[in-house]
Amino acid sequence: MKHLFLSVSATALLCATGPVLAAEAPASSDVSEVIVTGSRATAGVRAEDSPAPVQVVGAQAIARNGYTDLSTALSTLVPSLNVSTGQQDSGTLKVQAALRGLSPNDTLVLVNGKRRHISADLTITRANSGTGSASVDLSFIPVGAIDHVEVLTDGAAAQYGSDAIAGVVNIILKTNNDSGSVSGTVGEFGSGQGQNGQWSVNKGFSLGDRGFVNVTLEEHYHGFSDQGTYDDRYQNTDGTTKAGIAPIIAANIQNYKLYPNINPGGESDPRYNLYNGFFNAAYDLGGGVEAYAFGNYGYEISGHQGNVRAGNAISGVLAGTTTPYYPLPDGFILQETFDETDASITGGLRGKAADWSWDLATTYGRNDDQVHTINSANSNLYKQLQSLSATPIMPQRNFYDGAFIGGEWNTTLDVDRGFKVGLASPLNVALGLEYRRDTFEIDQGEFASYYLGGSSGFAGFQPLDAGHHARTNFSQYIDLAVDPITNLHIDLAGRHENYSDFGDATVGKFTARYDFGPMFAVRGTISNGFRAPTLEEEYYSGTNVSPTSESSSLPADGAAAKAAGFLPLKPEKSTNYSVGVVAHPMEGLQITADLYQIKITDRILETGSILGYRSGFGTNGVVSQAVLDALTTQGVVFQPGVTSAGISTFTNAADTTTTGFELTANYTSDFDRFGRVDWSLGFNYNENKVNKVNPLPAAVTNATFGQTLLLNLPAVTGLLDETPREKVILGALWTEGKWAVNFRPTIYGPTFQYVSLDGTGTGAGATKEYIGTTAIFDLDIAYSLTKALRFNIGANNLFNTFPPRVPNVPNPAGGVEPPDGDVVYNVPYIFAPWGYNGGYYYVKATYSF
C-alpha cells in the first residue's frame, strides 16, 4: 500500500451492523426509527409505520464496507438505488446515485431536510439514463458526518418540488456534543492499481447546556487504474507494431509511457485528492426558539487519462525548411483535470407560536469546477508558431480550458400544526413557501486552449460558449394528514411552482395506509410530478476532440440548436402509482413489498452524436450540411485526421414507463454463546419501456446514411437495459464478543448494449452484447482490540470478478478492429453495474473517544 491513514468512523467499530440497517425499521439501537422524510404534515412517525416506503440506512451500515464514497455504499444497501456506470473520459470523475432505473436528475437530495445544491458539471459522454445529469455530488458529504440516511422510494414532487420524480435521499447529520472518532482506511484493486486511502475525524462540542457543534474533517486519495490494452491504430492484437505506420511512430513506440498496453483510453478510473469539512450546529435561544446551522467546504483535484497520442500527432516545419519536426516523438497521454470547490451554508430559526411549529431557513450552495488539459498540445497553434522559428521550439503542454460555476440560493418558510376535528386523529396541516435562485456560468478558457481546434483531448470553452445564466422560482405547498377512522391514515399534498424561464407547474399527491393489525398493513400512493430542466442542460456548450473525431454540444436554447430544428427545453412530467404491504408475520421478522409504476413524458436527454461528416460517405463525406453549419457557428475548426464530426444537444426526447417491484426482509437469529446473526434480503425488479421517441429534426436527417432517429439503438438501450432489471442484496452479519463478520452477496441481473462497426448501432453489423447475471461477494471482518480501538479487513468483489471484454469485429481489410470507432482492443464492458476494475481489498482502523 502506498498510502496509510488511521481508519473509518468510530461508530463503525462500536456497533456491528450490515444490510439489515437498510430495512425500513432499523435494527441498530443507535439509529432512531422516527423519520422526517415522506410527509410534511406527519411528525414522529416510525419508518415501519410510514404510509410511503422509506428505508433507513444507519451510519454503521455505510461504514461497514470498503466503499469510501457515499453513493456506492448506498447502492450496496438500498436495492433500488444504483450508481452511474458506463461513463468514459471525464464522465468517470462523477459517481452519481439514481433511484428506480431513472436519471440521477430524478432523485432529490436533501441534507437535514433542506435541498442540496447540484454540481455545476454535466455528465455528457454517453447516451444513457445518466447522460446529461447535473445532480448532487455526494462525494462532498463525508460519511463520518452522517448519522443516518432516509431514502424515500416514491415520487414526492408535491411535497419537495422539482427533481423528486423517483424519490428522495435525505441525509441526516450527527448531533453528538461530546464524543468523537478518528478513522482511516487503505486499499487497492487486485491488480495493484487504484490505490485508495481515506482518513476522517469527527468530534462533537457542547455549547454550554443549550447547544452543540459537530465537526467532521476528511481527506480521501484515489489513484489511477487502467484497463486499456493494445491500440488498434498502431498495434496488432498481440501487441506487436503494425506494418506501414508512420516511421516516427514505429521508431519510438517502445518508448511510449505504458508500452505495450499503451492506451488507457476511456477504460480507466481517475485519480483524485479530496478534502472535506462539514459542520452541524444548534443553539437554544430561549423562549422556544432554536437557531441552527450546517454547511460544508470541500476541494477536489482530479484527473482522467485520455487516449494516447502518437509521436506524429504534433508536428511542425522549421522556418525556411520543408522537413517535418516532431517535438514529442514518444507520444503523450493527456489528462483532463478538474479543480473543484464545493461549499454550502444553511442558517435558520425554528420554534413554536400559537400551536404552530415554524421553521425559517436560508441556504446557499456553490460548485466551482475549473477544467484543465495537461500534458497535451494544440497541434494547429504549434504548426503556426514553429513555422515562424528556424530553431525547434516546444509546444505549450498545459491549458486552462474554462470553468463551470453553479449556485443555488434557497429560502424556505415551513409551518405546521394539528387541529382537532372529531376524527380518529387530529388533522395535521403543513404549509410552506419557497424562493429559489439558480445560476450557471461557463467561463471561457485561455486563447490557446480553443484556438484552431484547441488542445488535443478537450478544446477549451470559446467566447461563444461562455456566459452567465440565472432564473428564479417561487413555490407554495400544502400537506394535510389525518386518520379519519382508526387504523386508516390519509395524506394529501399539493404544490404550485412558478419558474422565470418556462412558467408554472402544479402537482399533487394522495397517500393512504390501512393497518389490519400489528402484523399486516397495506399502503399506496398516486401522484404527479415534474422536473425542471437544469440550467446546465439549457446552456451547456462545449467541444470534445479525439484523434479521430470532433463533436460539439450545442446549448439547447442557442441559435445553432434552433437552426438545426431543436426546440427550447420544457419540464419533464411524471405520474406515479404504488401499492405495497408491510408485514410482521412472526417475532423478529419484518417484510415490506411495493409495486410501482412511473410514467414520464418529455424526458430530457442528450441526443448522442448527430453526424455532419463521416469519412468515406458519399462523394465528400457530408452527412448533414445543417450540422456542419452549426459546428461553424460554434467556432469549431476541423483538425487533420478527423474521420467524423457531429453535434449533440439536450432535448425533450422521449416518453418512458418504469414498472417495478421492491422487497425487503429482515430477521435476527440468536445463537446464544455462538453469537447473533442479522439476516437481510433486498430485491428490486425494474423494467423500463420507451413509449415514444420524438422525431429527429428534418434539417439534420439523412435517410441514405441512416440518420433518421433522435435516439439511436444504443441510446434507447441505455435507457432500457444499462442498469440491471434485477438486483438482489443478501446479508448475513454475525457478531460475537469482539468479533463481527459481515458477508454481503449482491446479484445483478443481465445488462446489455449494442455494438457495431459504424458506430450507429443500427447497421447490419449491430450485435447485442450481454453481461449475464453476476454475483459479487463483499466481506468485512472486524475485531475490537479494546472498547475504543477496532480493526477491519475486507474485500469488495471478493473473488475479483471482471465483466466480459468487448469483442473485436471484422474490418474491411480482412482483419479485426475494436467496434464503434474505439481504438483499444478488447476492453472490459464499462457498463457493468459493479465496475470494471475487479476486486478491491482494504484494511481499516478506528479509535473512538
N, C-alpha and C positions, 0 to 999 in steps of 0.2 A: 504494500500500500504506500502511495506517495504522500498522502495527506493524513494527518492524525489530529483528532479533536477529542474532547470529552463527549459523552453520548446522550441521546434524546430525552425528553421530558420526564421529570420526576414522577409524574402521575402514571407514566407507562410502567414504572417499576413498583409502585405501591399497590396497584390493583392489576389483576390479570384478567383481561377481557379480550374477546375475539369478536367475530362477526355477530355474535349474539347481541352486541350493542347496537347493531344496525336494525334491530327489530323496532316495532312501534312502541313496545314497552321496554325501556332499557333495563338490562339485568343488573347493572352495577349500581351499588348504593350511592356512588358519588355523582351520578347523573340524575337530576330531578326528572320525574315523569311528567311534571307540569310543563306544557308547551305554550309558546306565544305566537305560533305560526298557524295559519289556516282560517282564522276568523278574527275580524276586528272587534266584534261585539261580545265575544265569549272569553272571559279571562279565567285562568286557573284550571282549565280542563287538562286531563291527562292524555298522553298520546294515544293510549289504547281506547280512550273514550271519545276521540275526535270524530266528528261526522265526515271529515275528509281524511284521506290517507296521508299520515305524517310519520316518517321514520326518523328516529333519533339516533345519532351516531356520537358516542362519547369520545372524549379526548384519548382515553386509554386504547380504544379500538383503533383509532387513527394511528397512534404511536406504535402499536404492537404489530407493525410490519415494517419492511425495509424501504417502503416508498417514502421518499423525503419531500415530495410535493403533494399538496392537499388534494388536487384534482384526481391524481392517480390513486391515492389512498382511498378516497371516497368511492371510486369506481370498483374497488375490491370489496366494498361493504354494502353498497346500495345496488340491487340488481338492475334497475332501470337506468342507472347513471353510467355513461361511458365517456371516455376521453377521446379527443380527436386524434386520429391516426391517419396515415396515408398522405402526409404532407411532405413536400420536398423543399430544398433550398431554405430560404429564410422562414418558410412556414413551420419548420421543425423547432423554431425558437419559442413557439407559443403552445402550451398544453392547455386545451380548453375542455371544460366539462359540459355535457349536454344530457338532458333527460329524454327518455322515451323515443330515441332514434331521430330526434329533431335537431335543428341547428342549435349551437351554443347560444345564439342570439335569442332563442325562445325560452331560455331559462333565466329567471330574475335572481340576482344575488343580493342579499341583504346582510348587513352587519349590525347586530343588536337591533334588528328590525328596521334599519334605515337603509335606503337604496345605496348601493356601492357603485362608484363610477366605473366606466368601462375603459378598456385600453384604447389608446389612440391609433394603434397599429391594426391593420387588417390582415387576415389570412387569405391570400389571393392566389395560391399556387395550384389548386386542383379544383375541378368542378364536382364537388360532393357536398353533402349536407352541412359540412363545416366551413365551406369556402365562403369568403366574404364576411366572416364573423369578426366583429369588433366587440368582444364580450369581456367580462371581468377577468382580469389576470389574477388567479388565486395564489400564484407564487409569492405575491407581496403580502400575504396574510400568513405569518409564521404559525406553524402547528402548535408551538409552545404557548401561544396566546389564547388558544381556543379551549373553552370549557366543554362545549358540545355543538353539534350541527343538527339543525332541524330541516329535513328535506320533505317538502310538500309536493307530492307527485300528483298534482291536479291543477287544472287551469285556474288562475287566480287574478286575472287582469281586472276584474271588477273590484277587487279589494286592494290591489297593489299597483295597478296601472300597466303600462306597456311592458312587454318582454315576458310576462308570466304565462305564456301560452302552454308550455309544457309543465311548468311548476316553479317552485321557489326553493332556493337554498339559503337558509337563514343561519348565519354564523354567530354564535353567542360567545362573547369573550369572558375570560376569567375575571372573578371579582374578589379573590382571596386577598386579605390585607396584611398577612404576616409571613406565610410560608413561601418557599421558593425552591428552585431546582437549577442545576447545571447539567447539561447533557450533550452528548456528541455521538456521531456515528461515522464510520468509514466503510467503503465497499467498492467493488468494481465488477464488471462483467466477466464471465468465464473466459473470454478471450484476452483478458488483461487490459482491456480498453475501458474508457468511460469511468476513470477513477472519480469517486464521489466522496465528499466529506461535508459534514454539517455539524455545527455546534450551536447551542441555544442556551440562554439563561432567562429564567422567569422569576420575578420577585414581587411580592405584594408589600405595600406600605400602608400603615393606618394614618389617617388624618385626625388625630385625637380619637374621640369616640363617635365622630359624626361622619366619617367618610373614609375613602380608600383611594389608592393609586396602585394599579397593577401594570408592570412594565415587562416587556419581552424584547430581547435583542437576539439576533440570529445572523449567522454567516453560513453561506452554502456555496460549495465549489463542485463543479462537474466538468470533467474533461471530455475531449473528443472521443467518439467511437467511429469506426469506419467499416462499412460492409461493401465498399467498392471493390472491383476486381480489374480485369484487363479491359483496355479501351479499344473499341472496335475501329476507331479511326486510325490507329497506329499499330495495333497488335492483333495477332491471330488468337483463336480461342484457347491455345495452350500458352499464351503469354509471349511467344516469340514475335520479333518485329516483322511487320508486313513488308513484303517487297514492293518497291515502287513508290514509297512515301518520300517526302522531300528529304534531300541529303542532310539538311541541318537537323532534322528530327532523328533520322537513322544514326547519325554520328553521336548524338547526345542523349538518346532516350534512356540509356542505362544510368545516366546521372540524375534522372528525374527523382524528385524527393521520395516518392513511395514505391519506386520500381521494385518488383514487376507489377504490383497492384497499384498502378499509377494514379487511378482516378477515384477519389472518394465520392464524387458526384453528389447526387441528392440523397444517397443512402448512407447518411452518417448523422450521428447525434451532435448537437452543438456543444461548445464549451461555454461555461459561464461562471461568473462570480457574482453572488447575490448577497446584499447586505440589507437587513430589515430591522426596523424598530417599530413597536406598537405599544400603545398605552390605553388603559381604560380606567376611568375615574368617576367618582360621585361624591357629593358632599351635601349633607342636610343643612339647609339654610334656616330651618326653624319655621314654625307656622305652617307645617305640612307641605313645604316646598323643598324640592331637591334639585340641585344643579348637577349636571353630568357632562362628561366629555370623553371622547375617544378619538384616536386617529393613528396615522402611520406615516413613516417616511422610509422609502426604500430606494436602493440604487442597484442596478444590474448592468454589468458589461458582458456581452455575449457575442459569439461569432460562429458562423457556419461556413464550412468549406464548400467551394464551388467546383465545377468541372475543371480538370487540368487543362491548361492552355499550353500548346506545343511550342517548341523553340522558334518556329517561324511565325507565331501569332503576332509578334511585334517586330516590325522591320522598318528600315528607312534607307535612304540613299544619301551618302555624303555629298555636300555641295561640290559641284564640278566633276562628279563621277557618275557612273551608271551601275556601280557594284552594290548589291544589297548588303546592308549591315544589320546583324541581328544582335541587339543588346542583351537579350535574355535567352541564350542558346539552350539552356537546360529547362526551358519552360517554367511555368509557375502555377501554383494553386492559390487562387484568390480567396479572400474571406469577406463575407458580408457581416458587418458587425453593428451592434446596437448598443448605444449608451442610453439607458432608460432610467428615468427618475419618476417615481410614483409617490404621491403624497395625498393625504386627506385629513380633514379635521371636522369633527361634529361637536357642536355645543348645544345644550338645551336646558330647559327648566320643565319640571313636571310636578304636579301636585293635585289637590282636590279642593273644589269650591262648590258649595251648594249642591252636594251629592254628585257633582260631575267630576270625573277624573279628566285631567287635561295634560297635554304634552306638546310643548312648543320647541321646535328644534330647527337648526340650520346646518347644512353640510356642504363643504366644498371639497371637491376632489380634482386632481390634475394628473395627467400622464404625459410625459415628455420623452419622446423616443427619437434620439439623434442617430442617423444612419451613416455609416462609413463603408467604403470598399477599400480594403487594404491588400497589399501585395498584388496589385493589379496594374493596369496601364491603359491609357487612351491611345489606341493604335493610330487613328487618323491624326490626332494632335501631334503625336510623336513624329509621324512622317513629315508633317509641315515644319516642325522645329528642326529636325535633323537635316532637311533639305537646305536650311539656311546656314549650316555649320560644316566646315571642311574637316573637322575632327569629330570623332564619335562622342555622343552625349548619351546620358541615361534618361529613360523616361520617368516621369512622375509616377510613384508607386501607390500612394495613399490619397484618398479623396474623401471630402465631406460631401455626402450626397443630398443632405437636407434633413428635415425632421418632421415627424408627426407630433402635434400637440393637441391634446384634448382636455376639456374641462367641463365639469358639471357643478352647478350651484343649485341646491335643493332646499327649500324651506317648507316645513310642514306644521300644521296645527291639527291635532287629533283630540277629540273629546268623546267621552262615553259615560253612560250611567244606566242603571236599571229602574224600571217603572213597574209597580205592582198593578197588574191588570186583571187579577182574578183567575189566572190560568195556573197551570202546574208549576210554572216558574215565572219570575219577573220577565218583562220584555226588556232586553238589553239593546240599547241604541248606541251606535257609534257613528260619529260624523267627522269629516275631515276636509281640509283644504290643503292644496299643494301648489307651489310655484317652482318651476324649474327652468334654468337657462343652460343650454348646451352650447359648447363652442368646439370648433375643429379647425386646425390650421395646418397647412403644409408650408414648410419653409424651404425655399429653393436651395439647391446645392451650389457649391463653388463652380465657377465657369468651366474648369477643366473636367468636371465630373459629367457634364452633359454635352459639351461641345462636339459636334460632328459624330454623334452616336454615343459619346460618353465613355466612361471607364468600362472595361470589359467585365461582364458579370452583372452589373447593376448600374444603369445610367442614372445619374443624379436627377433630381427634380428640377425642371426647367422653370423659367419665369411664368410660362403658361400653366404649369401645374400648381404653382404656389397660390395661396390665398387664405383668407380668414373668413370663417363662416359661423353663423350663430342663429339660434332660434329660441323661442320661449314656449312654455307650456303652462297652462293653468287648469287645475282639475279639482273636482269635488266628488266626495263619495258618501254613501250612507250604507250602514250594515245593521240589520235587525236580526236578533236571535231570540228564540223563545221555545219553551216546552209547552205546547198547547194542552197536552194531556201527559200523564205520567209515562215515561219511557220513550216519548216521541220528541225529538229535537229538530227544529227547523231554523235555517239561516238563509236570509235573503239579502243580497248586496247589489248595489248599483253604482255606476261611476260614469262621469262625463268629463272629457278632456278636450281642450282646445289648443291646437298647435299653430304656431305662427306661419309654418310653411305649407301644411297640407289641409288644415281645417280641423273638424270636430270628429270625435269618436265617443259613442255611448255604448256601454256594455253592462251586463248583469249576470248574476249567478244565484241559483237556487240549490240548497243543500239540505238533505234530510237524513236522519238516523233514527232507527227504532230498535230498542233493546227488548228482546223477548224474555230476558232474564240475565243473570250474571254470566251465563255460559254462551250466549249467542246474540248477535246483533247484525242488522243489515243497514247499509248506508248507500247513498247515491248522490250525484251532483249533475246538474245541467247548467252550462254557462256558455256565454260567447265572450270572445276577447279580441285583442288586436296587438300588433307590434308595429310601432312607428319605425320607418326607415331611419337608420343611424345617419348622422352627418357624414361619417366615414363612407358609407355606401353611396350617399348622394354626391359626394365631392372628391372621392379618391381619384387621383390621376398619377400615373407613373409608367415607366418603360422598363422592360426586362430584356436583357441582351445575353444570348448564349453564343457559343461558337458557330451555331448553325441557324439560329432563329432570332427574330426580334418581335416583340409584342408590346402593345400599349394598352393599358387600362384607361378607358375614357370616363370622365366624370359623367354620371348618369344625367345630370341636369345641364351638361355642357353643350356647346354648339356642335361639336363633332358628333356626339352621340345622337343629337336631334336630327342632324343632317343625314345620318345613316338610318333614320326611321325609328329610333327608340323614344319612348315617352317618359316624362318625369315619373319618379317613383311615387307610389301610393302605399298606404299601410297594408300589411298582411291582416287578414281577418280570420278568426277561428271560431269553431263550435265544438264544445267538449261535452262528452257524456261519460259517466262512470257509474258502476254499481258494484258493491262489494259486501263482504261479510267479515265479521270479527268473531272468532270462536275460542272458547276456553274449555275444550271437551274433557280435560282432566287436570288435576292439580299440577302446576308447573309447566303446562303446555299451552302455548298461545299460537293461533294461526290467523293470518289475515289473507284475504284473496280479493282482488279487484280486477274487473274487466273495464276497459276504457276504449273510447274512440275519439280521435281528434281530426276534424276536418279543417284544412287551411286553404283559403283562396288567396291568390296573388302573392305566392311565396317569392321573396326577394332572393335571387340567386345571381351569381356571376355566370355569364353566358358560356364561359370557356372560349377558346380561340376561334374567331371568325376570320378566315384567311382572306387576304387580299392578293397574296403572291405565293406560289408554290413552284419551285424549280421543276421544269420538265412538263408542266401542264400547258396544253395548247401550244401556240406558237411563241408566246412571250412570257408564259408563266402567270399571267394576270388572271386571278380568280374573280376579284371584285374591284373595280375601279373606285367605287364608293369607299371601300375600306382603305385603299391606298391614299385617297384624298383625305380621309380622316387622319391617317398617320401623318400626312404632310401638315395638316392643320395643327397637330400636336407637336410638330417640330422634330419628328423622328427622321434621322438620317441613316440610310442603309449602309451597312458595313460590308466589305468584301467577304465572300464565302457564305453569305446568308442564303439559305435554301427555302425559307418560309418566313412570311411576315403576316401579322394579323392583329386584331383588336379584341378586346373584351369590354364588357360594361356590366353594371348591375341593373337588373330589370325585374319587373313582376313577371316571372317566367312560367309558373305552374300552379295548379291546384292539386293538393295531395290529401290522402286519408291515411291516418295511422291507427291501427287497431291492435290492441294488446291485452295481456293478462299478466298480473304480478302476484306472486305468492311469497309470504314469509312465514316461517315457523321456527319456534324456539322451545327448547326443553332442557332441563337440568337433571343430570343423574348424580346422586351422591353415593359414592362407594366407601364411605366411612374412612378408615385409615388408609385406603388406597387412593384417596383424593376425590375430586369432583370433576365432572365433565359438563361443560356447557355446549350443547349441540345447536346448530343453526342451519337453516336452509333458506336460501333466497332464489327465486326463479322469476325470470321475465321472458315473455314471448312478445315480440314486437314486429308487426308487419306493416310496411309502407306500400302505398299504392299511389301511382301518379294518375289522377283523373283526367287532367288536361294539361297540355303544353301549349303556350301561346305561340302564334306563328312567328317565324323569322321575318324581319322587315324585308320588303321586296328589293330594296336598294342593295342589299348585301347577299341576296340569294343567287346561287348558281347551280341549276339543276344538272348541268353537264358534269360538273365537278362533284356533285353530290352534297353540296352545301345548301340544304333546304330546311334544316331543323334548328330551332332556337337552342334546344338541348339535344346533343347527340347521344348515342347509346351509352358511352362511358359516363356522361353526366347523369343520365337517368339512372344508370346502375349505381352511381354514387349515392343518389337519394334512396334507392331501394335496398341495396344489399352490401354496402361497405361497412355497415355495423351489423353484428350478428343478430339474427332473428331470435335466437335462443341464448340465454345466459343463465347458468346455474352456479350459485355460490354455496358451497358446503363449508361447514366449520365445526371443528372439534377443539375446544380449549380445555386441557387437563391442568389442574392446579393441585399441588400437594406440598405443604410446607414451604420451603424456599424455592421450589421448582414450579415452572409453568411452561407448558408446551402448547403452542398454537399451530394447528395444522389446517390449512385452508386450500382445498382444491377449487378451482374455477373452471367451468366447462363452457367454452364458446362454441356456438353453433356455426354452421358454414357461412362463409362470406365469399364474394367473387367480384371480379371485374372483367372487362373485355380488353383484349389487346389486338392490335392489327398492324399490318405493315405500313399503312399510310398514315396512321395516327388518328384517323377519324373515327375508328370503331364501327364503321358502317359498311366497309367494303367486303369483298369476298374473303379477305384474309382475317376477318374478325373472329376471334375464338374466345370462349368463355373459360376463364381460369379461376379455379376454386382454391380456397383454403378450407379444408374439411374440418369437421368437428374436432376440437382440440381441447385436451385437459391440461391446465397449467397448475402446478402444485407449489404453494408457498409454505414455508416452515419457519417458525421462530421458537427458539429455546432460550428460556430466561432462568437465571439463578441469582437469588438475593444473598449476597455475601454478608450484609448486615441489613438492619431495617432501613438504612439510608442509602446503601450502595447496591446497585444491581447491574449485572452484565447480561447481554443478549448476544446470541449468534444466530444467523438465519440466512435464508435464501428465498428470493422471489424468482419463480420459474426454476425450481429446484433441479430439474433434470435437463436444463439447458436446451429447451425446445426452440427451434427456429422455424419460421414459416417456410413454405416451399420457395424455390427460386424461379424467377421468370424465365420461361424457355426462350431460346433463340429461335428465330424464324428464317425461312429461306430468303435470300436476296436474289436480284435478277442475274447476278454473275455466277450463280450456282453454289455459292457458299451460304453462310448464315450471318445474321446480324441481330442486334437487340431490336425488339419491336418498338413501334410508336415513336421513332426518331430518337430513342435513347442512344447513348454512346457506350454504355457499360454492359458487358455480358453478364447474364445470369445473376442479377442482384436479387435479394430476397424481396418478396412482396411486402411493400411498405404499409399496406392497409391491414396487416394482421392486428387484431384488437389488443394483443398482449405485447406488441412491439416486435422489432426485428433484430434485436441485439443478443438474444439468448438469455441465459441465467444471470442473475445479479446476486452477489454474495457479500455479506456485511457482518460487522460487529458493532455493538453499542455499549455504552456505559453511562450510568446516570447516578448523580448524587443529589439527594433531596435534603432540605434543611428547613 
